[in-house]
Amino acid sequence: MASLEDLTPEARDELALLANELANNPQTREQFLRLTKQARPSVMIDSIDIKDEVSKVMSEANDRVMFMENKMRERDAMDDLQNRRNSLLKKGKVKSEEDIAEIEKIMLEKGIQNHETAADYFQWMRQAATPTPSKTFSQNVLDETARGTLEKFWKNPAVAARDEASKALTELRRNARPIGF
């Protein structure tokens, strides 16, 4: 690095003028002072030192405030969750804490966001289907008239279809009034 003694008086004057312009220009003053502080850390520059100290304190305060806000949000969320759990117990939708754990598992699996809806779904899943009474179940699905009509179709479908079509055509020809009246 060249020393100032090696420079001509005009060059030194030019450097001094440039430093003076940089130090007095409001747009470059802070950067000039920071570069000076960086080159010579022991130099006391009150405006930079105070600004840095205030920024550091403000940053720490902001970090503490954000930490506290996050803790409060977390506590509120936990309180809300516990209130919803207690509501299920109070309304009688669940019988124990194990049921609540199962309901919350269902909420995650099925994407249900409401505890009460998930509790209803949980109860519905656990409820057994009521068996159909055996008296109403009939082994014979077809009654006798249907069996008689379909029996000829089972034997020979083509002939049975032709006979039915012939009956329908005869009925249409026999009816003298126009269709729709």
Order of alpha helices (4+ residues) and beta strands (2+ residues): alpha-alpha-alpha-alpha-alpha-alpha-alpha
